């Protein structure tokens, strides 16, 4: 990501804050994924100010990394930002308002909507924003919405969707949902939707908030890593059921490999040493990334909107 000194004087600059709440295991991967997307527009100098949430429990290594590379959240009001990206987070409580990160996140969302051109929320951050702004409580879906799903663009003329195919694939990994009706009730336009997975992308009319319910940032192997982590949890007796395959993610040969490994695990006594036989490299070869191009275009359009619509800022 460019620094101010490296920015070209011939193209406009935007300053984007990045509030990373992801757990230690996904901390730097999430950082890399979003930074890649924020570098998607070659006609804009985008450089990023990372901020940390000190309320989250971190390992010693992660704490040291964050202290070195991320600013405390208290500094954000003086950074001269144009926009903000807020990631998802792991939850430990039944209600969002009970989470350790809730108060700083709530204060941040209220401040950013009032002072920045746009706030882009991913996954849990979208649910938090809908609760903070409109008192909309997300609803548990019963089963996990997990995999790659076909979506359709509802408003192809919208500036965030210029150049995006009308039929596209995007990634979800969540148990909770805010419905299209919830968004529409508060005059928020659903822009990308799925019959199976619900709303992926929605936006306020003035673009002050852009809502992703899924994970536009995910690499091709992100769901594979999640799948492996859940298998490890099963082998460690941290979950009672063997995890299902992410939907529409692996090709048929990879599905057969995964099913064969599952059968071998379930035929014996669960033991963490069995993970050594997990066919990770073969499964990775059976992944086809259908979503990254669309996510890149949407982020590029979002960055362009920050430049083209500078009069939206109230700061």
Secondary structure, 3 states (H helix, E strand, C coil): CCCHHHCCCCCEEEEEEEECCCCHHHHHHHHHHHHHHHCCCCCEEEEEEEEECCCCCCCHHHHHHHHHHCEEHHHHHHCCCCEEEECCCCCCCCCHHHCCCHHHHHHHHHHHHHHCCEEEEECHHHHHHHHHHHCCCCEEEEEEEEEEEEEEECCCCCHHHCCCCCEEEEEEEEEEECCHHHHHHCCCEEEEEECCCEEEEEECCCCCEEEECCCCCCCCCHHHHHHHHHHHHHHCCCCCCCCCCCECCECHHHHHHHHHHHHHHHHCCCCHHHHHHCCHHHHHHCECCCCHHHHHHHHHHHHHHHHHCHHHCCC
